[in-house]
Amino acid sequence: MMKAIVYNRKLPEKLVLRELEEPVPGKGEVLLRVRACSINAADYRSMKLGIPAKHGVYGADMAGTVVAVGEEVTRFSVGDHVMGDLTLSRFGGFAEYTTAPEAVLAKKPEDMPFETAATISLAGVTALQAVRLGGEIQPCQRVLIFGAGGGVGTFAIQLSKFFGAEVTAVCGAQNLEQSLTLGADRAMDYRREDCLDGRVKYDRILAINGERALRQYYSALKPGGIAVIVGGSLKQVFGAMAFGFLYAGDGRQIRLLAAKTSAADAAYLAELVERGRIKPVIERIVPLAKITEAFAYVSAGHAKGKVVLVMP
Ligand SMILES: NC(=O)c1ccc[n+]([C@@H]2O[C@H](COP(=O)([O-])OP(=O)(O)OC[C@H]3O[C@@H](n4cnc5c(N)ncnc54)[C@H](OP(=O)(O)O)[C@@H]3O)[C@@H](O)[C@H]2O)c1
């Protein structure tokens, strides 16, 4: 048996600690002892939208140890430390054990703490794919990052700087200092300044959060520029999905990011962390039993970097 956090929308306390049968790995899967799993919008949005999870256990961005391998597993053996994004394999990370297809896993670098590794495969990979969409950011390009203070935004600042961009970070007042420490050239408070007044034009805008009209992002682009809509209000995301194609002129584009689980991208980021080129920002490390408070905090939308749950 194992301890797991099961989501049940009918209960007053929706996330409850339960004893479940340990899962068994299928063909091409491994059984993992989960060591750490961070909380993401993918978890709480999937709960709200009714996207199912294995036995009601959510948790996507995780790191752990292989304790058994299923048939036809070739890349991993018992004892390997790994990390991965379980979104496409129906979650399962908020538990002592879970199964995962080997294809979604990358090796965790030996010296990297499990808590750090559990921030990379979803939040980190999303930021990487956002800075690469439509072509990697080029040195000296001007980049505006809207929603720079959270899990994806803190990776996006560091990756944009790594690729040589000049970065303006947009976040709340409490995150201005953090953005500058992470390397942003400027930081603006979205509650105090109109960050999209069109006076400064950008090569790339990463709309990681926010609720602005698409035309405002569009008019702040240089000719040839790209606004990548990563997240934010449902109006912003669905607006980009339905109407983004209407915005096109001077080669300017509005693109919606649909991040794809990628063990190769996670391994690339892990190497950057190992080389000290980027550093995942972890605001809180919380025991699994405290998941309700941690969830309420993250889903309120103002986390400073990542909140990571650790298993008993
Ligand atoms: N497209 C994809 O494939 C994909 C993949 C993963 C995630 N996402 C989406 O990406 C978004 C961000 O994820 P995350 O993990 O970084 O979330 P997060 O960790 O909860 O971060 C939220 C951040 O957004 C900032 N924020 C809140 N309201 C804002 C506003 N009105 N304007 C500007 N910034 C605002 C907050 O900053 P302050 O505290 O400073 O206010 C906070 O730092 C979510 O909407 C998520 O659904 C999309």
The ligand as a Gaussian input file, in Angstrom:
#p B3LYP/6-31G(d) Opt

LIG

0 1
 N        0.716000      26.988000     -23.046000
 C        1.167000      25.958000     -22.330000
 O        1.463000      24.888000     -22.888000
 C        1.338000      26.116000     -20.841000
 C        2.134000      25.215000     -20.107000
 C        2.305000      25.434000     -18.745000
 C        1.672000      26.529000     -18.124000
 N        0.875000      27.335000     -18.867000
 C        0.194000      28.501000     -18.255000
 O        1.167000      29.451000     -17.896000
 C        0.632000      30.294000     -16.888000
 C        1.666000      30.579000     -15.835000
 O        2.034000      29.394000     -15.203000
 P        2.989000      29.477000     -13.933000
 O        3.260000      28.074000     -13.535000
 O        4.131000      30.375000     -14.166000
 O        2.007000      30.148000     -12.873000
 P        2.355000      30.696000     -11.435000
 O        3.593000      30.070000     -10.933000
 O        1.102000      30.580000     -10.639000
 O        2.697000      32.223000     -11.663000
 C        1.799000      33.182000     -11.696000
 C        2.549000      34.521000     -11.855000
 O        1.754000      35.347000     -12.688000
 C        1.761000      36.652000     -12.208000
 N        0.487000      37.329000     -12.455000
 C       -0.712000      37.086000     -11.873000
 N       -1.640000      37.899000     -12.403000
 C       -1.017000      38.672000     -13.333000
 C       -1.429000      39.717000     -14.212000
 N       -2.693000      40.129000     -14.242000
 N       -0.512000      40.266000     -15.034000
 C        0.767000      39.847000     -15.012000
 N        1.226000      38.881000     -14.202000
 C        0.341000      38.300000     -13.370000
 C        2.023000      36.546000     -10.729000
 O        2.840000      37.608000     -10.449000
 P        2.679000      38.553000      -9.195000
 O        2.606000      37.674000      -7.988000
 O        3.934000      39.313000      -9.294000
 O        1.413000      39.312000      -9.387000
 C        2.751000      35.212000     -10.553000
 O        4.113000      35.442000     -10.296000
 C       -0.644000      29.620000     -16.390000
 O       -1.744000      30.326000     -16.927000
 C       -0.565000      28.232000     -16.994000
 O       -1.844000      27.703000     -17.249000
 C        0.705000      27.154000     -20.196000

